[in-house]
Amino acid sequence: MKEKYEEYKSLNTSQHIEMPESVRAVYVSSWVAGTVSLRNKLIAFVDDSDLNAIVIDIKDSTGVISFNIEDPLISSYGTTSNRISNIEELIADLHDRDIYIIGRISTFQDPLLVKKNPEFALMNIETNKPWVDRKGLAFLDPQNQKVWEYLKVIAHESYTLGFDEINFDYIRYPSDGKISLIDYALKEGQTRRDGLKSFYQYIDENVRQKGIPISADIFGLVTMAEDDIGIGQYLEDIFPYFDAIAPMVYPSHYSAGFFGFSNPDEHPYEVVKKAMQTGINRAIAIDEDPQKLRTWIQDFSLGVPYDTKKVRAQIDATYEIGLDSYMSWDPKNRYTKDAYYR
């Protein structure tokens, strides 16, 4: 296996698709990507539709890496799996179809690495054990430089395999559960926002400046918030260090009263338009390119049924305010296919 991996690395280092001016992607979980029959249906759909990209889990929110990586550091942690056993075949197939491949990394939510190395975790001030959210999931300390190195190596090795872009999700402090019990381990005068900014700088210097395109997922509220909403994310801090920024402006995630709607989930066009326009305005104000913004759109139902009309409304809103790119999320990977044909 190692010999095959090394041979593939040597052959594949320059075989990448350049980031399209308009990225139009759907998310594919590691489980679906590793099941040939399921992934082939999705690939055929992407190939036939107006889509041109796929987001695939490299490391999901459980902390499991989806495929084997023959690197001493990664091997020492024992966090890889065989979920996508034929990753080379998958990458080759996608590239043959001219499909841009975005590899998603759950950055700081990672219960597996915490289990193996509890000293890497954000700690509970009462128990002095790793803090967990309401789902029982632990977070890595965003300031731990051994964690940074781990993420850097995953990014480099995945790019070498053929992923065209590395997408950093959960690039934040926790938001759910008893967050008052978190020991943030901040230095005097330091904020959570400062902690994340140090990571942005590191990943820029050690990944992006090595020629690897990178993107960041952020909470939808960040486009409008005047502070870091308690998770460390502040829009103006993020822009300089990433090639693309993807706010998760899912209408179902806005509470009653936002944008003047009693139920924002019923108004996908208006929510996306207003939330992303605010992001555009803030980018322009700091002389950054608003085309770095990609809309994460909602193709799932959470209370309000989402159909072709509601999914398409989010895409139309994105285009009508002058943005070219979007990524679509459905955790079950059951997309409303009619929405993605022009």
Buried (B, 14 or more C-beta within 10 A) or exposed (E): EEEEBEEBBEEBEEEBBEBBEBBBBBBBBBBBBBBEEBBEEBBEBBBEBEBBBBBBBBBBBBBBBBBBBBBEBBEEBEBBBEBBBBBBEBBBBBBEEEBBBBBBBBBBBBBBBBEBBEEBBBBBEEEEEBBBBEEEBBBBBBBBEBBBEBBBBBBBBBBBBBBBBBBBBBBBBBBEBEBEBBBBEEEEEEBBBBBBBBBBEBBBEBBBEEEBBBBBBBBBBBBBBEEBBBBBBBBEBBBEBBBBBBBBBBBBBBEEEBBEBEBBBBBBBBBBBBBBBBBBEBBEEEEBEBBBBBBBBBBBBEEBEBEBEBBBBBBBBBEEBEBBBBBBBBEEBEBBBEBBEE
